[in-house]
Amino acid sequence: MDYIQVSLAEAIPEQARDYASARIGSLERYAPDRVDFAWVNLTSDKSVIHAHARLDLKWVEVQAYAEGDTVTEVIDLVRERMRRQLVSMRGVPVHN
C-alpha cells in the first residue's frame, strides 16, 4: 500500500494513528488488485467512537464504517468489514 492517511479528532489519542495504519495496512493482502491509497477518519461524540475508512483500488473504492466504545474496537470492526468486502471481491469464501 503506497499511502495511508489517518485523521484524528481532538478527542482521539495520537497512538490510534499507528494502530489504524497497521490494521488497515494489513488489508492489502486480501485485495484483488493493488491498493493505491487508504484513508481512515476517527472521530467521537460523547462516549461513542466512529471510524470511517476507504481503500482506493485500481478502479474500485471500498468503504466501511463502524462505531463503538473504544478506538481499538472501532478500528478492528472497520477492518473486519473491509476485509469481508475485499475477500468477496476475490470470490474467496469468508471464514469467521
Secondary structure, DSSP 8 states (H G I E B T S, - for coil): ---EEEEE-TTS-THHHHHHHHHHHGGGGG-SS-EEEEEEEEEEETTEEEEEEEEEESS-EEEEEEEESSHHHHHHHHHHHHHHHHHHHHT-----
